[in-house]
Amino acid sequence: MKASDLFRRFTAALPAFCLAVLAGCSQPADPPLPAPPADSPAVSQGPVELTMWTYYPNGWDATIAGFRRHYPEIDIKVEVHPFAEYSQKYLAALADGTAPDILMVDSAHLGEFGAIEGVENLLSPPYEAGRYQAGFSPAMWDSMLSLDGGRLIALPLATAPSLTYYRADLLKAYGFPDEPEALGTFMEDPANWLAMGEELLKHGSYITQWDNELIRFFEASTPLFDRNLNFQRSSAEFERALDLAKEVNHRGLDANVDVWTEVGEKAVRSGRIAMMYLGTWGADQIQAWAPELEGKWRAARLPFGLYGFENSSSFLLPSQGRHKAEAWKFIEHSVTVASKDGMGGSIPAYLPARGNPVELERVNAYLGGQRTYALFEELAGRMKERTVTPLDKKAQAIWSQAIVKGVEADQDSKALLEEVRKEIEKRLGRDKEILLEWKNKQ
């Protein structure tokens, strides 16, 4: 199983389980709206229907209802597009003039919009979103900028860390820490993680699906490129990641089973899979596979002392929209007002919306009553969101294919990283030149 195939499988699951915006939350009294800038876009006095395209369906009813209490003349129609297809549909619509009023984009695809025309610069009048910059982490804000760094092309709604999900009952039975914080500390040392894998293997359980899966932990905290499109993974950290992946391969610590198949689901239910590495939606997914294991799973931070970024969701405002003033009001309200009421377990990107006492007490019955939201928010505060460039999609495919082959062939880690860098330069060199020419003209 290639790492790239694994990535496609788990990202395809995101719409079903992550970012359930405001789903199931009680609605407190509406907070006052922030004061708009003096030249804020004028909102129509008559009825307006906005169209929003998104890649996940859940939670919008509550968000829209809250917005309409402030703006009863504005309604929002939501159209959901499959995760595997939505970004290409968005780009085509921007090109042919059929884009809607609002676009919701996942961070995995945001780079595809970073060097094109057709989306509003939210820093410019009449939006002036720069007044909200202090309300976001520097890494999150930076990830919303165009490739040249001069335009704010999106306003983020939610963000999510990567986590370890594990069978607490099995770890306890075999002599390992079963409480989340204790396990996180224990796994900081790669030797402990490997030893745990060897002990579980004796009992027919595994700590990872694939030998190269752990490389994702390092990818989750390091971008492929900087804003000058320099490759960022020729580092000692990635040499360490590759060395660990090869060690997993040598010791046979990977299950070699795909959890997104029927065989994989059985492996989860049977305990063959004792550890998985997913986003904040992971508990819902595991529960769907194995509802009978309620109370036996827990969530903790990633191994090796890493704090990884899983994904974020953001609003884009198409320039061709007929109701940009109204669309901006909805975006602004969703991000800076509605998020303060809680987001159904998702982590607000807007920092003033965090620390909601009701959300912090939220527990997950499937995870044994663990206060998962508090953990998610803690990890989100320690991670750094990644900037995604227009080259990332093609480069990630090259990277994943080469890494899988290199690990299986036991190739020298430093040499493998240099080989990947050269291959990316060779195959994407012309694309890089074009993008840098565009960037330098801005």
C-alpha beads as a LAMMPS data file, in Angstrom:
LAMMPS data file: protein, C-alpha beads

442 atoms
441 bonds

1 atom types
1 bond types

-500.0 500.0 xlo xhi
-500.0 500.0 ylo yhi
-500.0 500.0 zlo zhi

Masses

1 110.0

Atoms # bond

1 1 1 0.000 0.000 0.000
2 1 1 1.519 3.307 -1.037
3 1 1 1.557 6.248 1.333
4 1 1 -0.163 8.315 -1.340
5 1 1 -3.015 5.771 -1.513
6 1 1 -3.320 5.834 2.261
7 1 1 -3.455 9.655 2.220
8 1 1 -6.265 9.606 -0.360
9 1 1 -8.253 7.117 1.686
10 1 1 -8.158 9.000 4.973
11 1 1 -8.712 12.408 3.396
12 1 1 -11.754 11.008 1.603
13 1 1 -13.235 10.329 5.040
14 1 1 -12.853 13.910 6.260
15 1 1 -16.243 15.237 5.105
16 1 1 -18.097 12.551 7.028
17 1 1 -16.474 13.086 10.374
18 1 1 -14.518 16.341 10.738
19 1 1 -15.595 19.921 11.166
20 1 1 -19.191 19.334 12.194
21 1 1 -19.680 23.067 12.427
22 1 1 -21.958 23.929 15.332
23 1 1 -23.696 20.561 14.929
24 1 1 -25.757 19.590 17.914
25 1 1 -24.865 22.680 19.953
26 1 1 -27.408 24.577 21.962
27 1 1 -27.808 28.142 20.786
28 1 1 -27.158 30.762 23.474
29 1 1 -28.180 34.362 23.121
30 1 1 -26.518 35.920 20.115
31 1 1 -23.392 37.946 20.981
32 1 1 -23.095 41.464 19.590
33 1 1 -21.593 41.795 16.144
34 1 1 -18.115 43.324 15.773
35 1 1 -18.046 46.913 14.604
36 1 1 -17.465 47.043 10.825
37 1 1 -14.899 49.373 9.268
38 1 1 -16.166 52.735 8.092
39 1 1 -16.203 51.681 4.438
40 1 1 -17.670 48.221 5.035
41 1 1 -19.453 46.861 1.935
42 1 1 -23.073 47.879 1.751
43 1 1 -25.543 45.056 2.320
44 1 1 -28.655 44.905 0.153
45 1 1 -31.888 45.949 1.848
46 1 1 -33.929 43.386 -0.105
47 1 1 -34.015 39.573 0.093
48 1 1 -30.802 37.905 -1.080
49 1 1 -30.007 34.214 -1.501
50 1 1 -26.327 33.297 -1.361
51 1 1 -24.954 30.056 -2.740
52 1 1 -22.127 28.367 -0.887
53 1 1 -20.173 25.383 -2.205
54 1 1 -18.614 23.102 0.359
55 1 1 -17.156 19.601 0.617
56 1 1 -18.923 18.583 3.844
57 1 1 -22.639 18.743 4.616
58 1 1 -22.915 18.737 8.390
59 1 1 -23.701 21.586 10.738
60 1 1 -24.591 24.405 8.382
61 1 1 -28.248 24.653 9.443
62 1 1 -27.338 25.967 12.901
63 1 1 -24.745 28.375 11.514
64 1 1 -27.162 29.763 8.941
65 1 1 -29.989 30.069 11.471
66 1 1 -27.758 32.072 13.810
67 1 1 -26.642 34.330 10.983
68 1 1 -30.210 34.974 9.858
69 1 1 -31.167 36.186 13.312
70 1 1 -28.870 39.131 12.572
71 1 1 -29.515 39.324 8.816
72 1 1 -33.032 37.965 8.164
73 1 1 -32.992 39.270 4.591
74 1 1 -30.058 37.001 3.635
75 1 1 -30.469 33.258 3.101
76 1 1 -27.779 30.729 2.171
77 1 1 -28.181 27.725 -0.096
78 1 1 -25.552 25.046 0.532
79 1 1 -24.303 22.792 -2.270
80 1 1 -22.079 19.869 -1.287
81 1 1 -19.469 18.476 -3.669
82 1 1 -17.477 15.240 -3.203
83 1 1 -14.149 15.757 -1.479
84 1 1 -12.253 13.978 -4.241
85 1 1 -13.641 16.333 -6.897
86 1 1 -14.507 19.650 -5.334
87 1 1 -11.265 21.620 -5.841
88 1 1 -11.192 20.978 -9.585
89 1 1 -14.849 21.947 -9.836
90 1 1 -14.130 25.184 -7.952
91 1 1 -11.199 26.052 -10.227
92 1 1 -13.253 25.349 -13.343
93 1 1 -16.084 27.546 -12.072
94 1 1 -13.696 30.414 -11.302
95 1 1 -12.309 30.104 -14.823
96 1 1 -15.616 30.000 -16.686
97 1 1 -17.540 32.532 -14.593
98 1 1 -19.945 30.157 -12.854
99 1 1 -18.562 30.339 -9.310
100 1 1 -20.992 30.756 -6.387
101 1 1 -20.925 33.467 -3.733
102 1 1 -18.832 31.501 -1.203
103 1 1 -16.352 28.617 -1.429
104 1 1 -15.301 26.390 1.474
105 1 1 -11.824 24.898 0.931
106 1 1 -9.765 22.347 2.848
107 1 1 -6.146 23.224 3.595
108 1 1 -4.959 20.310 1.450
109 1 1 -6.175 22.201 -1.620
110 1 1 -5.699 25.823 -0.599
111 1 1 -2.404 26.051 -2.470
112 1 1 -4.242 25.531 -5.752
113 1 1 -5.831 28.958 -5.262
114 1 1 -2.673 30.748 -4.143
115 1 1 -1.410 31.941 -7.519
116 1 1 -4.569 32.574 -9.530
117 1 1 -6.937 35.454 -10.123
118 1 1 -10.599 35.262 -9.270
119 1 1 -10.701 35.334 -5.467
120 1 1 -10.930 38.497 -3.399
121 1 1 -8.015 39.871 -1.404
122 1 1 -9.616 40.082 2.023
123 1 1 -6.969 42.535 3.223
124 1 1 -8.237 45.182 0.816
125 1 1 -11.202 47.525 1.236
126 1 1 -14.025 47.035 1.756
127 1 1 -13.242 43.826 3.716
128 1 1 -10.136 44.911 5.668
129 1 1 -9.764 41.513 7.318
130 1 1 -6.341 42.534 8.583
131 1 1 -8.080 43.830 11.692
132 1 1 -8.581 40.173 12.668
133 1 1 -4.951 39.098 12.201
134 1 1 -4.161 39.144 15.923
135 1 1 -6.995 36.660 16.405
136 1 1 -5.148 33.892 14.567
137 1 1 -1.861 32.121 15.148
138 1 1 0.965 33.450 12.933
139 1 1 1.237 30.077 11.173
140 1 1 -2.491 29.937 10.465
141 1 1 -2.568 33.489 9.123
142 1 1 0.457 32.846 6.937
143 1 1 -1.142 29.706 5.505
144 1 1 -4.080 31.792 4.257
145 1 1 -1.911 34.121 2.153
146 1 1 -1.288 33.910 -1.579
147 1 1 2.009 32.469 -2.801
148 1 1 3.600 35.920 -2.931
149 1 1 2.399 36.664 0.611
150 1 1 0.654 39.853 -0.457
151 1 1 -3.001 38.814 -0.471
152 1 1 -5.250 37.156 2.084
153 1 1 -7.163 34.708 -0.099
154 1 1 -9.094 32.919 2.654
155 1 1 -10.431 33.317 6.178
156 1 1 -10.111 30.131 8.268
157 1 1 -13.045 28.688 10.173
158 1 1 -11.664 25.566 11.870
159 1 1 -8.395 23.727 12.378
160 1 1 -7.419 20.267 13.617
161 1 1 -4.370 18.486 15.027
162 1 1 -3.192 14.952 14.266
163 1 1 -3.616 12.421 17.072
164 1 1 -2.798 8.915 18.211
165 1 1 -5.818 6.670 18.843
166 1 1 -5.023 3.539 20.816
167 1 1 -6.516 0.521 22.586
168 1 1 -6.022 1.509 26.215
169 1 1 -7.093 -1.923 27.466
170 1 1 -4.441 -3.704 25.409
171 1 1 -1.649 -1.323 26.381
172 1 1 -2.532 -1.725 30.053
173 1 1 -2.672 -5.511 29.765
174 1 1 0.803 -5.642 28.239
175 1 1 2.432 -3.305 30.735
176 1 1 2.426 0.058 28.964
177 1 1 0.965 3.443 29.981
178 1 1 -2.726 3.579 29.179
179 1 1 -3.523 7.135 30.287
180 1 1 -3.234 9.697 27.435
181 1 1 -0.664 12.055 28.934
182 1 1 1.491 9.252 30.314
183 1 1 1.449 7.493 26.960
184 1 1 2.327 10.702 25.111
185 1 1 5.346 11.172 27.357
186 1 1 6.361 7.520 26.983
187 1 1 6.193 7.690 23.186
188 1 1 8.471 10.721 22.981
189 1 1 11.375 8.262 22.919
190 1 1 11.333 6.279 19.645
191 1 1 12.922 3.330 21.459
192 1 1 9.863 3.104 23.717
193 1 1 7.491 3.230 20.768
194 1 1 9.395 0.459 18.986
195 1 1 9.550 -1.660 22.150
196 1 1 5.800 -1.282 22.557
197 1 1 5.361 -2.408 18.969
198 1 1 7.477 -5.502 19.554
199 1 1 5.573 -6.485 22.700
200 1 1 2.178 -6.006 21.071
201 1 1 3.359 -8.026 18.080
202 1 1 3.847 -11.025 20.383
203 1 1 0.119 -10.851 21.106
204 1 1 -0.973 -10.345 17.494
205 1 1 -1.481 -6.563 17.639
206 1 1 0.201 -3.743 15.726
207 1 1 1.045 -0.108 16.412
208 1 1 0.930 0.994 12.758
209 1 1 -0.685 -0.042 9.503
210 1 1 2.363 0.514 7.285
211 1 1 6.068 0.997 7.808
212 1 1 5.940 4.438 6.161
213 1 1 2.853 5.646 8.043
214 1 1 4.956 7.283 10.749
215 1 1 6.540 9.576 8.151
216 1 1 3.181 11.368 8.114
217 1 1 3.863 12.521 11.693
218 1 1 6.840 14.493 10.431
219 1 1 5.018 15.676 7.295
220 1 1 2.271 17.047 9.548
221 1 1 4.639 19.620 11.001
222 1 1 6.842 20.440 7.985
223 1 1 5.723 21.948 4.655
224 1 1 7.006 20.651 1.344
225 1 1 8.132 24.112 0.207
226 1 1 8.681 27.604 1.535
227 1 1 7.247 30.643 -0.275
228 1 1 10.246 30.690 -2.617
229 1 1 9.441 27.072 -3.491
230 1 1 12.577 25.708 -1.874
231 1 1 12.226 22.063 -0.828
232 1 1 11.966 21.811 2.979
233 1 1 12.336 18.106 3.745
234 1 1 16.079 17.575 3.230
235 1 1 16.663 17.626 6.964
236 1 1 17.945 15.579 9.868
237 1 1 14.353 15.242 11.087
238 1 1 13.298 13.448 7.924
239 1 1 16.418 11.298 7.996
240 1 1 15.270 10.246 11.468
241 1 1 11.766 9.573 10.147
242 1 1 13.081 7.364 7.360
243 1 1 15.392 5.507 9.732
244 1 1 12.426 4.757 11.996
245 1 1 10.273 3.619 9.069
246 1 1 13.009 1.229 7.966
247 1 1 13.274 -0.081 11.531
248 1 1 9.532 -0.795 11.542
249 1 1 9.993 -2.632 8.257
250 1 1 12.940 -4.682 9.553
251 1 1 11.132 -5.703 12.748
252 1 1 7.808 -6.427 11.037
253 1 1 5.897 -4.059 13.305
254 1 1 3.408 -2.937 10.643
255 1 1 0.105 -4.754 10.138
256 1 1 0.140 -4.388 6.342
257 1 1 -3.615 -4.027 6.327
258 1 1 -5.742 -1.163 5.038
259 1 1 -8.337 -0.058 7.583
260 1 1 -10.441 1.421 4.780
261 1 1 -11.293 -2.097 3.563
262 1 1 -13.501 -4.833 4.992
263 1 1 -10.405 -6.756 6.065
264 1 1 -9.098 -3.633 7.777
265 1 1 -12.350 -3.057 9.643
266 1 1 -12.159 -6.615 10.950
267 1 1 -8.589 -5.931 12.079
268 1 1 -9.821 -2.938 14.082
269 1 1 -12.619 -4.945 15.668
270 1 1 -10.383 -7.909 16.515
271 1 1 -7.629 -5.849 18.135
272 1 1 -5.081 -6.596 15.444
273 1 1 -4.917 -2.831 14.944
274 1 1 -4.140 -1.372 18.368
275 1 1 -3.039 2.109 17.310
276 1 1 -4.060 4.545 14.564
277 1 1 -3.069 8.091 13.667
278 1 1 -5.982 10.262 12.532
279 1 1 -7.474 13.723 12.886
280 1 1 -10.056 14.897 15.403
281 1 1 -12.660 12.917 13.463
282 1 1 -10.872 9.658 14.322
283 1 1 -13.067 8.609 17.241
284 1 1 -16.216 8.863 15.133
285 1 1 -14.611 6.776 12.415
286 1 1 -13.367 4.078 14.789
287 1 1 -16.792 3.949 16.421
288 1 1 -18.361 3.407 12.997
289 1 1 -16.030 0.461 12.429
290 1 1 -16.246 -1.048 15.915
291 1 1 -19.134 0.262 18.051
292 1 1 -18.793 -2.743 20.349
293 1 1 -15.373 -1.469 21.522
294 1 1 -16.817 1.564 23.299
295 1 1 -14.679 2.521 26.280
296 1 1 -11.583 0.667 25.099
297 1 1 -10.075 3.342 22.841
298 1 1 -8.427 6.613 23.889
299 1 1 -6.744 9.556 22.147
300 1 1 -3.287 11.006 22.835
301 1 1 -0.712 13.215 21.166
302 1 1 1.552 11.942 18.418
303 1 1 4.688 9.909 19.136
304 1 1 8.231 11.343 19.159
305 1 1 7.241 14.651 20.769
306 1 1 5.642 15.859 17.537
307 1 1 2.628 18.153 17.280
308 1 1 1.175 17.694 13.834
309 1 1 -1.369 19.678 11.844
310 1 1 -4.074 17.553 10.216
311 1 1 -6.165 20.058 8.263
312 1 1 -8.171 23.277 8.350
313 1 1 -11.251 24.606 6.565
314 1 1 -11.479 28.128 5.165
315 1 1 -13.798 30.446 3.273
316 1 1 -12.886 31.963 -0.104
317 1 1 -14.797 34.853 -1.668
318 1 1 -15.004 34.639 -5.490
319 1 1 -14.527 37.988 -7.211
320 1 1 -17.296 37.245 -9.692
321 1 1 -19.938 36.815 -6.982
322 1 1 -23.007 39.028 -7.363
323 1 1 -23.471 39.493 -3.614
324 1 1 -19.970 39.899 -2.225
325 1 1 -21.074 42.254 0.574
326 1 1 -23.604 39.763 1.884
327 1 1 -21.224 36.836 1.394
328 1 1 -18.532 38.616 3.397
329 1 1 -21.013 39.228 6.214
330 1 1 -21.700 35.496 6.416
331 1 1 -18.000 34.603 6.370
332 1 1 -17.179 37.219 8.996
333 1 1 -20.051 36.132 11.218
334 1 1 -19.224 32.415 10.959
335 1 1 -15.553 32.878 11.814
336 1 1 -15.618 35.607 14.458
337 1 1 -19.063 35.371 16.054
338 1 1 -20.754 31.988 15.622
339 1 1 -17.562 30.094 16.430
340 1 1 -17.651 31.479 19.983
341 1 1 -20.814 29.477 20.672
342 1 1 -19.000 26.178 20.059
343 1 1 -18.468 24.187 16.889
344 1 1 -19.689 20.719 17.719
345 1 1 -16.256 19.550 18.838
346 1 1 -14.239 21.218 16.088
347 1 1 -11.473 23.673 17.017
348 1 1 -12.108 27.291 15.982
349 1 1 -9.295 28.819 13.971
350 1 1 -10.192 32.154 15.590
351 1 1 -8.308 32.219 18.903
352 1 1 -10.841 34.370 20.840
353 1 1 -13.399 31.606 20.211
354 1 1 -11.319 29.011 22.068
355 1 1 -11.582 28.284 25.770
356 1 1 -15.371 27.869 25.645
357 1 1 -16.096 26.310 29.081
358 1 1 -18.927 24.167 27.752
359 1 1 -16.767 22.773 24.978
360 1 1 -13.826 22.159 27.317
361 1 1 -16.029 19.898 29.443
362 1 1 -17.199 17.941 26.410
363 1 1 -16.549 14.205 26.849
364 1 1 -16.514 11.351 24.369
365 1 1 -18.356 8.289 25.632
366 1 1 -16.756 6.051 23.036
367 1 1 -13.314 7.055 24.319
368 1 1 -14.219 6.106 27.876
369 1 1 -15.529 9.541 28.853
370 1 1 -12.274 11.250 27.865
371 1 1 -12.412 15.055 27.618
372 1 1 -11.349 15.004 23.999
373 1 1 -12.136 18.603 23.071
374 1 1 -9.796 19.878 25.779
375 1 1 -7.065 17.639 24.352
376 1 1 -7.750 18.785 20.794
377 1 1 -7.590 22.432 21.791
378 1 1 -4.362 21.907 23.736
379 1 1 -2.695 20.200 20.772
380 1 1 -4.005 22.819 18.343
381 1 1 -2.298 25.449 20.476
382 1 1 1.042 23.656 20.153
383 1 1 0.982 22.775 16.457
384 1 1 1.820 24.975 13.480
385 1 1 -0.404 24.993 10.437
386 1 1 1.420 24.258 7.175
387 1 1 1.531 26.526 4.158
388 1 1 0.507 24.675 0.993
389 1 1 1.798 25.875 -2.391
390 1 1 0.529 25.311 -5.938
391 1 1 3.292 22.697 -6.365
392 1 1 2.309 20.569 -3.388
393 1 1 -0.198 18.261 -5.061
394 1 1 2.228 17.068 -7.748
395 1 1 5.228 17.102 -5.426
396 1 1 3.467 15.036 -2.757
397 1 1 2.765 12.292 -5.297
398 1 1 6.444 12.181 -6.299
399 1 1 7.533 12.259 -2.660
400 1 1 5.183 9.474 -1.521
401 1 1 6.083 7.106 -4.329
402 1 1 9.821 7.556 -3.801
403 1 1 9.604 7.219 -0.016
404 1 1 7.679 3.940 -0.196
405 1 1 10.214 2.444 -2.588
406 1 1 13.183 3.773 -0.647
407 1 1 12.006 2.398 2.692
408 1 1 11.274 -1.019 1.218
409 1 1 14.697 -1.062 -0.459
410 1 1 16.451 0.002 2.778
411 1 1 18.013 2.945 0.943
412 1 1 20.295 5.312 2.852
413 1 1 18.027 8.007 4.292
414 1 1 20.134 11.033 3.409
415 1 1 20.700 9.772 -0.127
416 1 1 16.988 9.056 -0.519
417 1 1 16.012 12.590 0.494
418 1 1 18.482 14.063 -1.969
419 1 1 17.183 11.777 -4.699
420 1 1 13.610 12.885 -4.019
421 1 1 14.611 16.549 -4.033
422 1 1 16.330 16.163 -7.398
423 1 1 13.401 14.246 -8.866
424 1 1 10.959 16.945 -7.794
425 1 1 13.219 19.642 -9.257
426 1 1 13.517 17.683 -12.491
427 1 1 9.820 17.020 -12.970
428 1 1 8.437 20.276 -11.582
429 1 1 11.254 22.652 -12.471
430 1 1 9.343 24.402 -15.237
431 1 1 6.238 24.764 -13.060
432 1 1 8.438 26.279 -10.370
433 1 1 9.946 28.783 -12.824
434 1 1 6.512 29.913 -13.991
435 1 1 5.258 30.364 -10.434
436 1 1 8.338 32.311 -9.363
437 1 1 8.016 34.566 -12.413
438 1 1 4.398 35.237 -11.439
439 1 1 5.387 35.813 -7.801
440 1 1 8.099 38.312 -8.717
441 1 1 5.675 40.357 -10.803
442 1 1 3.211 40.878 -7.971

Bonds

1 1 1 2
2 1 2 3
3 1 3 4
4 1 4 5
5 1 5 6
6 1 6 7
7 1 7 8
8 1 8 9
9 1 9 10
10 1 10 11
11 1 11 12
12 1 12 13
13 1 13 14
14 1 14 15
15 1 15 16
16 1 16 17
17 1 17 18
18 1 18 19
19 1 19 20
20 1 20 21
21 1 21 22
22 1 22 23
23 1 23 24
24 1 24 25
25 1 25 26
26 1 26 27
27 1 27 28
28 1 28 29
29 1 29 30
30 1 30 31
31 1 31 32
32 1 32 33
33 1 33 34
34 1 34 35
35 1 35 36
36 1 36 37
37 1 37 38
38 1 38 39
39 1 39 40
40 1 40 41
41 1 41 42
42 1 42 43
43 1 43 44
44 1 44 45
45 1 45 46
46 1 46 47
47 1 47 48
48 1 48 49
49 1 49 50
50 1 50 51
51 1 51 52
52 1 52 53
53 1 53 54
54 1 54 55
55 1 55 56
56 1 56 57
57 1 57 58
58 1 58 59
59 1 59 60
60 1 60 61
61 1 61 62
62 1 62 63
63 1 63 64
64 1 64 65
65 1 65 66
66 1 66 67
67 1 67 68
68 1 68 69
69 1 69 70
70 1 70 71
71 1 71 72
72 1 72 73
73 1 73 74
74 1 74 75
75 1 75 76
76 1 76 77
77 1 77 78
78 1 78 79
79 1 79 80
80 1 80 81
81 1 81 82
82 1 82 83
83 1 83 84
84 1 84 85
85 1 85 86
86 1 86 87
87 1 87 88
88 1 88 89
89 1 89 90
90 1 90 91
91 1 91 92
92 1 92 93
93 1 93 94
94 1 94 95
95 1 95 96
96 1 96 97
97 1 97 98
98 1 98 99
99 1 99 100
100 1 100 101
101 1 101 102
102 1 102 103
103 1 103 104
104 1 104 105
105 1 105 106
106 1 106 107
107 1 107 108
108 1 108 109
109 1 109 110
110 1 110 111
111 1 111 112
112 1 112 113
113 1 113 114
114 1 114 115
115 1 115 116
116 1 116 117
117 1 117 118
118 1 118 119
119 1 119 120
120 1 120 121
121 1 121 122
122 1 122 123
123 1 123 124
124 1 124 125
125 1 125 126
126 1 126 127
127 1 127 128
128 1 128 129
129 1 129 130
130 1 130 131
131 1 131 132
132 1 132 133
133 1 133 134
134 1 134 135
135 1 135 136
136 1 136 137
137 1 137 138
138 1 138 139
139 1 139 140
140 1 140 141
141 1 141 142
142 1 142 143
143 1 143 144
144 1 144 145
145 1 145 146
146 1 146 147
147 1 147 148
148 1 148 149
149 1 149 150
150 1 150 151
151 1 151 152
152 1 152 153
153 1 153 154
154 1 154 155
155 1 155 156
156 1 156 157
157 1 157 158
158 1 158 159
159 1 159 160
160 1 160 161
161 1 161 162
162 1 162 163
163 1 163 164
164 1 164 165
165 1 165 166
166 1 166 167
167 1 167 168
168 1 168 169
169 1 169 170
170 1 170 171
171 1 171 172
172 1 172 173
173 1 173 174
174 1 174 175
175 1 175 176
176 1 176 177
177 1 177 178
178 1 178 179
179 1 179 180
180 1 180 181
181 1 181 182
182 1 182 183
183 1 183 184
184 1 184 185
185 1 185 186
186 1 186 187
187 1 187 188
188 1 188 189
189 1 189 190
190 1 190 191
191 1 191 192
192 1 192 193
193 1 193 194
194 1 194 195
195 1 195 196
196 1 196 197
197 1 197 198
198 1 198 199
199 1 199 200
200 1 200 201
201 1 201 202
202 1 202 203
203 1 203 204
204 1 204 205
205 1 205 206
206 1 206 207
207 1 207 208
208 1 208 209
209 1 209 210
210 1 210 211
211 1 211 212
212 1 212 213
213 1 213 214
214 1 214 215
215 1 215 216
216 1 216 217
217 1 217 218
218 1 218 219
219 1 219 220
220 1 220 221
221 1 221 222
222 1 222 223
223 1 223 224
224 1 224 225
225 1 225 226
226 1 226 227
227 1 227 228
228 1 228 229
229 1 229 230
230 1 230 231
231 1 231 232
232 1 232 233
233 1 233 234
234 1 234 235
235 1 235 236
236 1 236 237
237 1 237 238
238 1 238 239
239 1 239 240
240 1 240 241
241 1 241 242
242 1 242 243
243 1 243 244
244 1 244 245
245 1 245 246
246 1 246 247
247 1 247 248
248 1 248 249
249 1 249 250
250 1 250 251
251 1 251 252
252 1 252 253
253 1 253 254
254 1 254 255
255 1 255 256
256 1 256 257
257 1 257 258
258 1 258 259
259 1 259 260
260 1 260 261
261 1 261 262
262 1 262 263
263 1 263 264
264 1 264 265
265 1 265 266
266 1 266 267
267 1 267 268
268 1 268 269
269 1 269 270
270 1 270 271
271 1 271 272
272 1 272 273
273 1 273 274
274 1 274 275
275 1 275 276
276 1 276 277
277 1 277 278
278 1 278 279
279 1 279 280
280 1 280 281
281 1 281 282
282 1 282 283
283 1 283 284
284 1 284 285
285 1 285 286
286 1 286 287
287 1 287 288
288 1 288 289
289 1 289 290
290 1 290 291
291 1 291 292
292 1 292 293
293 1 293 294
294 1 294 295
295 1 295 296
296 1 296 297
297 1 297 298
298 1 298 299
299 1 299 300
300 1 300 301
301 1 301 302
302 1 302 303
303 1 303 304
304 1 304 305
305 1 305 306
306 1 306 307
307 1 307 308
308 1 308 309
309 1 309 310
310 1 310 311
311 1 311 312
312 1 312 313
313 1 313 314
314 1 314 315
315 1 315 316
316 1 316 317
317 1 317 318
318 1 318 319
319 1 319 320
320 1 320 321
321 1 321 322
322 1 322 323
323 1 323 324
324 1 324 325
325 1 325 326
326 1 326 327
327 1 327 328
328 1 328 329
329 1 329 330
330 1 330 331
331 1 331 332
332 1 332 333
333 1 333 334
334 1 334 335
335 1 335 336
336 1 336 337
337 1 337 338
338 1 338 339
339 1 339 340
340 1 340 341
341 1 341 342
342 1 342 343
343 1 343 344
344 1 344 345
345 1 345 346
346 1 346 347
347 1 347 348
348 1 348 349
349 1 349 350
350 1 350 351
351 1 351 352
352 1 352 353
353 1 353 354
354 1 354 355
355 1 355 356
356 1 356 357
357 1 357 358
358 1 358 359
359 1 359 360
360 1 360 361
361 1 361 362
362 1 362 363
363 1 363 364
364 1 364 365
365 1 365 366
366 1 366 367
367 1 367 368
368 1 368 369
369 1 369 370
370 1 370 371
371 1 371 372
372 1 372 373
373 1 373 374
374 1 374 375
375 1 375 376
376 1 376 377
377 1 377 378
378 1 378 379
379 1 379 380
380 1 380 381
381 1 381 382
382 1 382 383
383 1 383 384
384 1 384 385
385 1 385 386
386 1 386 387
387 1 387 388
388 1 388 389
389 1 389 390
390 1 390 391
391 1 391 392
392 1 392 393
393 1 393 394
394 1 394 395
395 1 395 396
396 1 396 397
397 1 397 398
398 1 398 399
399 1 399 400
400 1 400 401
401 1 401 402
402 1 402 403
403 1 403 404
404 1 404 405
405 1 405 406
406 1 406 407
407 1 407 408
408 1 408 409
409 1 409 410
410 1 410 411
411 1 411 412
412 1 412 413
413 1 413 414
414 1 414 415
415 1 415 416
416 1 416 417
417 1 417 418
418 1 418 419
419 1 419 420
420 1 420 421
421 1 421 422
422 1 422 423
423 1 423 424
424 1 424 425
425 1 425 426
426 1 426 427
427 1 427 428
428 1 428 429
429 1 429 430
430 1 430 431
431 1 431 432
432 1 432 433
433 1 433 434
434 1 434 435
435 1 435 436
436 1 436 437
437 1 437 438
438 1 438 439
439 1 439 440
440 1 440 441
441 1 441 442
